[in-house]
Amino acid sequence: MNELSDIAHIIQLAVAPVFLLAGIGAILSVVTMRLGRVVDRARQLEDAPRPDPDEKAECRVRAELGVLDRRMVFCQRAIGLCTIAALFVCFVVAALFVGVLADINVTAPVAFLFVAAMASLITGLLMFLAEVTIATRMLRVRAELLMKD
């Protein structure tokens, strides 16, 4: 009976990390969708026919492709870091169960893994913020196109 209550206690402890995993999954979904849109736009620009060899238009296309490339890098880093954070959280849950089943003190490894997960998640969110910042700076509307009251 004692072992059953120990496992029930560990399941209770594992609930919070599981919710954290769900949140990380949602973040990954958003960043992945943004990456897909950036990739689609880059392909669209690369494949668009340019019959008019206008130097100014070509410079704009190259500049936009450069910005899209930077955005892709930040999205890839955010996805990688958030995935690593999710893996660390999974290791936390596994370590909790192994600790109870093998009667091992896993306090230090669990604490280290959790801190590593948070550090990775924070860095991934900063990469996501950088990508969003680049995107919004690129899409500023020229003042003459805005409606004036």
MODELLER restraints for C-alpha pairs under 7 A, 6 or more apart:
rsr = mdl.restraints
at = mdl.atoms
rsr.add(forms.Gaussian(group=physical.xy_distance, feature=features.Distance(at['CA:6:A'], at['CA:100:A']), mean=6.91, stdev=0.5))
rsr.add(forms.Gaussian(group=physical.xy_distance, feature=features.Distance(at['CA:10:A'], at['CA:96:A']), mean=6.53, stdev=0.5))
rsr.add(forms.Gaussian(group=physical.xy_distance, feature=features.Distance(at['CA:10:A'], at['CA:97:A']), mean=6.52, stdev=0.5))
rsr.add(forms.Gaussian(group=physical.xy_distance, feature=features.Distance(at['CA:14:A'], at['CA:93:A']), mean=5.68, stdev=0.5))
rsr.add(forms.Gaussian(group=physical.xy_distance, feature=features.Distance(at['CA:17:A'], at['CA:89:A']), mean=6.19, stdev=0.5))
rsr.add(forms.Gaussian(group=physical.xy_distance, feature=features.Distance(at['CA:21:A'], at['CA:86:A']), mean=5.88, stdev=0.5))
rsr.add(forms.Gaussian(group=physical.xy_distance, feature=features.Distance(at['CA:24:A'], at['CA:82:A']), mean=6.56, stdev=0.5))
rsr.add(forms.Gaussian(group=physical.xy_distance, feature=features.Distance(at['CA:24:A'], at['CA:86:A']), mean=6.57, stdev=0.5))
rsr.add(forms.Gaussian(group=physical.xy_distance, feature=features.Distance(at['CA:28:A'], at['CA:79:A']), mean=6.09, stdev=0.5))
rsr.add(forms.Gaussian(group=physical.xy_distance, feature=features.Distance(at['CA:28:A'], at['CA:82:A']), mean=6.82, stdev=0.5))
rsr.add(forms.Gaussian(group=physical.xy_distance, feature=features.Distance(at['CA:31:A'], at['CA:75:A']), mean=6.24, stdev=0.5))
rsr.add(forms.Gaussian(group=physical.xy_distance, feature=features.Distance(at['CA:31:A'], at['CA:79:A']), mean=6.74, stdev=0.5))
rsr.add(forms.Gaussian(group=physical.xy_distance, feature=features.Distance(at['CA:35:A'], at['CA:72:A']), mean=6.08, stdev=0.5))
rsr.add(forms.Gaussian(group=physical.xy_distance, feature=features.Distance(at['CA:35:A'], at['CA:75:A']), mean=5.88, stdev=0.5))
rsr.add(forms.Gaussian(group=physical.xy_distance, feature=features.Distance(at['CA:38:A'], at['CA:68:A']), mean=6.17, stdev=0.5))
rsr.add(forms.Gaussian(group=physical.xy_distance, feature=features.Distance(at['CA:38:A'], at['CA:72:A']), mean=6.72, stdev=0.5))
rsr.add(forms.Gaussian(group=physical.xy_distance, feature=features.Distance(at['CA:42:A'], at['CA:65:A']), mean=6.15, stdev=0.5))
rsr.add(forms.Gaussian(group=physical.xy_distance, feature=features.Distance(at['CA:42:A'], at['CA:68:A']), mean=6.52, stdev=0.5))
rsr.add(forms.Gaussian(group=physical.xy_distance, feature=features.Distance(at['CA:45:A'], at['CA:61:A']), mean=6.92, stdev=0.5))
rsr.add(forms.Gaussian(group=physical.xy_distance, feature=features.Distance(at['CA:71:A'], at['CA:131:A']), mean=5.21, stdev=0.5))
rsr.add(forms.Gaussian(group=physical.xy_distance, feature=features.Distance(at['CA:71:A'], at['CA:134:A']), mean=6.88, stdev=0.5))
rsr.add(forms.Gaussian(group=physical.xy_distance, feature=features.Distance(at['CA:74:A'], at['CA:127:A']), mean=5.42, stdev=0.5))
rsr.add(forms.Gaussian(group=physical.xy_distance, feature=features.Distance(at['CA:74:A'], at['CA:128:A']), mean=6.60, stdev=0.5))
rsr.add(forms.Gaussian(group=physical.xy_distance, feature=features.Distance(at['CA:74:A'], at['CA:130:A']), mean=6.95, stdev=0.5))
rsr.add(forms.Gaussian(group=physical.xy_distance, feature=features.Distance(at['CA:74:A'], at['CA:131:A']), mean=5.58, stdev=0.5))
rsr.add(forms.Gaussian(group=physical.xy_distance, feature=features.Distance(at['CA:75:A'], at['CA:127:A']), mean=6.95, stdev=0.5))
rsr.add(forms.Gaussian(group=physical.xy_distance, feature=features.Distance(at['CA:75:A'], at['CA:128:A']), mean=6.30, stdev=0.5))
rsr.add(forms.Gaussian(group=physical.xy_distance, feature=features.Distance(at['CA:75:A'], at['CA:131:A']), mean=6.56, stdev=0.5))
rsr.add(forms.Gaussian(group=physical.xy_distance, feature=features.Distance(at['CA:77:A'], at['CA:124:A']), mean=6.79, stdev=0.5))
rsr.add(forms.Gaussian(group=physical.xy_distance, feature=features.Distance(at['CA:77:A'], at['CA:127:A']), mean=6.61, stdev=0.5))
rsr.add(forms.Gaussian(group=physical.xy_distance, feature=features.Distance(at['CA:78:A'], at['CA:124:A']), mean=4.15, stdev=0.5))
rsr.add(forms.Gaussian(group=physical.xy_distance, feature=features.Distance(at['CA:78:A'], at['CA:125:A']), mean=6.51, stdev=0.5))
rsr.add(forms.Gaussian(group=physical.xy_distance, feature=features.Distance(at['CA:78:A'], at['CA:127:A']), mean=5.19, stdev=0.5))
rsr.add(forms.Gaussian(group=physical.xy_distance, feature=features.Distance(at['CA:78:A'], at['CA:128:A']), mean=5.68, stdev=0.5))
rsr.add(forms.Gaussian(group=physical.xy_distance, feature=features.Distance(at['CA:79:A'], at['CA:124:A']), mean=6.97, stdev=0.5))
rsr.add(forms.Gaussian(group=physical.xy_distance, feature=features.Distance(at['CA:81:A'], at['CA:120:A']), mean=5.33, stdev=0.5))
rsr.add(forms.Gaussian(group=physical.xy_distance, feature=features.Distance(at['CA:81:A'], at['CA:121:A']), mean=6.29, stdev=0.5))
rsr.add(forms.Gaussian(group=physical.xy_distance, feature=features.Distance(at['CA:81:A'], at['CA:123:A']), mean=6.88, stdev=0.5))
rsr.add(forms.Gaussian(group=physical.xy_distance, feature=features.Distance(at['CA:81:A'], at['CA:124:A']), mean=4.91, stdev=0.5))
rsr.add(forms.Gaussian(group=physical.xy_distance, feature=features.Distance(at['CA:82:A'], at['CA:120:A']), mean=6.41, stdev=0.5))
rsr.add(forms.Gaussian(group=physical.xy_distance, feature=features.Distance(at['CA:82:A'], at['CA:121:A']), mean=5.20, stdev=0.5))
rsr.add(forms.Gaussian(group=physical.xy_distance, feature=features.Distance(at['CA:82:A'], at['CA:124:A']), mean=5.45, stdev=0.5))
rsr.add(forms.Gaussian(group=physical.xy_distance, feature=features.Distance(at['CA:84:A'], at['CA:120:A']), mean=6.68, stdev=0.5))
rsr.add(forms.Gaussian(group=physical.xy_distance, feature=features.Distance(at['CA:85:A'], at['CA:117:A']), mean=4.18, stdev=0.5))
rsr.add(forms.Gaussian(group=physical.xy_distance, feature=features.Distance(at['CA:85:A'], at['CA:118:A']), mean=6.73, stdev=0.5))
rsr.add(forms.Gaussian(group=physical.xy_distance, feature=features.Distance(at['CA:85:A'], at['CA:120:A']), mean=5.25, stdev=0.5))
rsr.add(forms.Gaussian(group=physical.xy_distance, feature=features.Distance(at['CA:85:A'], at['CA:121:A']), mean=5.42, stdev=0.5))
rsr.add(forms.Gaussian(group=physical.xy_distance, feature=features.Distance(at['CA:86:A'], at['CA:117:A']), mean=6.98, stdev=0.5))
rsr.add(forms.Gaussian(group=physical.xy_distance, feature=features.Distance(at['CA:88:A'], at['CA:113:A']), mean=5.65, stdev=0.5))
rsr.add(forms.Gaussian(group=physical.xy_distance, feature=features.Distance(at['CA:88:A'], at['CA:114:A']), mean=6.79, stdev=0.5))
rsr.add(forms.Gaussian(group=physical.xy_distance, feature=features.Distance(at['CA:88:A'], at['CA:117:A']), mean=5.22, stdev=0.5))
rsr.add(forms.Gaussian(group=physical.xy_distance, feature=features.Distance(at['CA:89:A'], at['CA:114:A']), mean=6.47, stdev=0.5))
rsr.add(forms.Gaussian(group=physical.xy_distance, feature=features.Distance(at['CA:89:A'], at['CA:117:A']), mean=6.20, stdev=0.5))
rsr.add(forms.Gaussian(group=physical.xy_distance, feature=features.Distance(at['CA:92:A'], at['CA:110:A']), mean=5.35, stdev=0.5))
rsr.add(forms.Gaussian(group=physical.xy_distance, feature=features.Distance(at['CA:92:A'], at['CA:113:A']), mean=6.15, stdev=0.5))
rsr.add(forms.Gaussian(group=physical.xy_distance, feature=features.Distance(at['CA:92:A'], at['CA:114:A']), mean=6.63, stdev=0.5))
rsr.add(forms.Gaussian(group=physical.xy_distance, feature=features.Distance(at['CA:95:A'], at['CA:106:A']), mean=6.70, stdev=0.5))
rsr.add(forms.Gaussian(group=physical.xy_distance, feature=features.Distance(at['CA:95:A'], at['CA:110:A']), mean=6.60, stdev=0.5))
rsr.add(forms.Gaussian(group=physical.xy_distance, feature=features.Distance(at['CA:96:A'], at['CA:106:A']), mean=6.95, stdev=0.5))
rsr.add(forms.Gaussian(group=physical.xy_distance, feature=features.Distance(at['CA:99:A'], at['CA:105:A']), mean=6.03, stdev=0.5))
rsr.add(forms.Gaussian(group=physical.xy_distance, feature=features.Distance(at['CA:99:A'], at['CA:106:A']), mean=5.61, stdev=0.5))
